[in-house]
Structures are given as C-alpha cells and as structure tokens.
Amino acid sequence: MTHILNVTEHWPEAVSDGLTLPCFECGQVPQIDYHVAEWVWRACISIEHRGDVLCLPCFLKLITRHNRVEMLAWVDEIQLTVNGETLVLAPSLLVRYEQEREP
C-alpha cells in the first residue's frame, strides 16, 4: 500500500518524519526507526529517558542486557527514512538462536 502525504495532511502517528535527534545511548542519529507498544517502552526505558530517542540497535542491546529479548516480538513497525520518504515495514518473523559455545 502506498500513501503519498502532502504538506497539508496530518502525519500518521508513530511514522518517522526523518529523525534528527541523536540516540541517548550511543549519540548517533538513527537511520532506522521503530515503534513498540507503550507498555513495552515503559517496561524497558527508565523514566528519565522515555521522551528521548533510542535507536533500534541500542534498543536490542538494552533488552538483551536485561534478559528481555521477548520484547523484540512487540516491535510493531520498523521504518526506514531516506530522501524524505519513509518505508514502513511490518515484522513477519522472529527467529531466535543461540550461538554454539566452544568446548
């Protein structure tokens, strides 16, 4: 489905408009945005950072560090914004694996 927005339309909730704020964890400006349910954000992010930007790689590191990898299943959208256009992707598969440990 393609929907081209013009300047007078209301921007859809939770769709990236081309992030310009840096990630509070790594300091990089995200190129890939994402959306999770509010309860997931509140469960994972401390109160002082809930209004900040957290890039997807840092979100993944955070939930892994706190043994909350199941929260990855609650990523609703992944968004790629390039040249003023945002492609919204819906995750369709979550694959978990563990690397084999050497004896």
TADAFEN-V287812 format. One record per backbone hydrogen bond with DSSP energy under -0.5 kcal/mol. NH is the residue of the N-H (numbers start at 0). CO is the residue of the C=O. Records with the same first field share a line. If there is no record, write none. Layout:
BEGIN
NH = CO / CO
END
This chain:
BEGIN
4 = 2
8 = 5
14 = 11
15 = 13
22 = 27
23 = 52
26 = 22
29 = 20 / 27
32 = 78
34 = 76
36 = 73
39 = 36
40 = 36
41 = 37
42 = 38
43 = 39
44 = 40
48 = 45
49 = 45 / 46
51 = 48
52 = 21
55 = 31
58 = 54
59 = 55
60 = 56
61 = 57
62 = 58
63 = 59
64 = 60
65 = 61
66 = 63
67 = 62
70 = 67
71 = 68
72 = 69
73 = 70
74 = 71
75 = 34 / 73
76 = 34
77 = 88
78 = 32
79 = 86
80 = 30 / 78
81 = 79 / 84
84 = 81
86 = 79 / 84
87 = 85
88 = 77 / 86
90 = 88
94 = 92
95 = 93
END
